[in-house]
Amino acid sequence: MTAQDPASIHSLLDAGDLDAARAELSKVPRTEEAYAVARVKLELYEGSLPPLAAIQQLVALMRKKPDFPGAKELYQEASNLSYQTRQSSPAHSHPPPPVGEDDE
């Protein structure tokens, strides 16, 4: 059995069919990076991955490949969810300002 392409799995997730998405993802090795965003999305939707952890995984993916398919959109969704569940803080959203010579 072969898994569906990542876009088809995203469609299942968007439709709320987590069981079918999980079944499809189980056919793909975890090392298959093309399915990374779909895995994060499934875990986020299931509640097994907190929004901030999802954001961290997505940032890591986007650092490797800035235009990773679906990563930016899911990042925004996880960020909104994090804010709605009050898990967000300015410290997570904005890096501290750089330290200048006068500040040391």
C-alpha positions in Angstrom: 0.0 0.0 0.0 1.2 3.5 -0.8 0.2 6.6 0.9 -1.6 9.5 -0.7 0.4 12.6 -1.5 0.7 15.2 1.3 -1.9 17.5 -0.3 -4.5 14.7 -0.1 -3.7 14.1 3.5 -4.1 17.9 4.2 -7.5 17.7 2.6 -8.5 14.8 4.9 -7.3 16.9 7.9 -9.1 20.0 6.8 -12.3 17.9 6.5 -11.8 16.6 10.0 -11.1 13.0 9.0 -8.2 12.5 11.4 -8.5 8.7 11.4 -8.1 8.5 7.6 -5.2 11.0 7.7 -3.5 9.0 10.5 -3.9 5.8 8.5 -2.4 7.4 5.4 0.5 8.8 7.4 1.2 5.5 9.0 2.2 4.2 5.5 4.9 6.8 5.2 8.3 6.6 7.1 8.6 9.4 9.6 11.9 10.4 7.9 10.0 11.4 4.7 10.2 15.1 5.1 7.5 15.9 2.5 4.9 14.7 5.0 6.4 16.7 8.0 3.8 19.5 7.9 0.9 16.9 7.6 2.3 15.1 10.7 2.5 18.3 12.7 -1.0 19.3 11.5 -2.4 15.9 12.6 -0.8 16.0 16.0 -1.9 19.6 16.5 -5.5 18.8 15.5 -5.5 15.7 17.8 -4.2 17.7 20.7 -1.2 15.6 21.2 1.1 18.4 20.1 0.7 21.8 21.9 0.6 24.9 19.6 3.9 26.2 20.7 5.7 22.9 20.0 4.0 22.8 16.6 5.3 26.3 16.0 8.9 25.3 16.9 8.8 22.3 14.5 7.4 24.5 11.7 10.1 27.1 12.3 12.7 24.4 12.1 11.3 23.2 8.8 11.0 26.8 7.3 14.7 27.5 8.3 15.7 24.5 6.1 13.3 25.4 3.3 11.6 28.8 3.6 8.8 27.8 1.1 8.1 24.4 2.6 4.6 23.6 1.3 1.9 24.3 3.9 4.3 25.3 6.7 3.6 29.0 6.7 -0.2 28.5 6.8 0.0 26.0 9.6 2.4 28.2 11.5 -0.2 31.0 11.3 -2.9 28.6 12.4 -0.9 27.3 15.3 0.1 30.8 16.3 -3.6 31.8 16.4 -4.5 28.7 18.4 -1.7 29.4 20.8 -3.0 33.0 21.3 -6.6 31.7 21.7 -5.5 29.2 24.3 -3.4 31.8 26.1 -0.2 29.9 25.5 1.4 32.7 23.7 3.6 35.4 25.1 5.6 38.2 23.7 8.8 36.3 24.6 7.8 33.6 22.2 6.7 35.9 19.5 9.5 38.4 19.4 13.2 37.8 20.0 14.9 40.1 22.5 16.6 43.2 21.1 20.3 42.8 20.2 22.7 43.7 22.9 24.8 46.7 22.0 28.2 47.7 23.3 26.6 50.2 25.6 24.3 47.6 27.1 27.0 45.3 28.4 
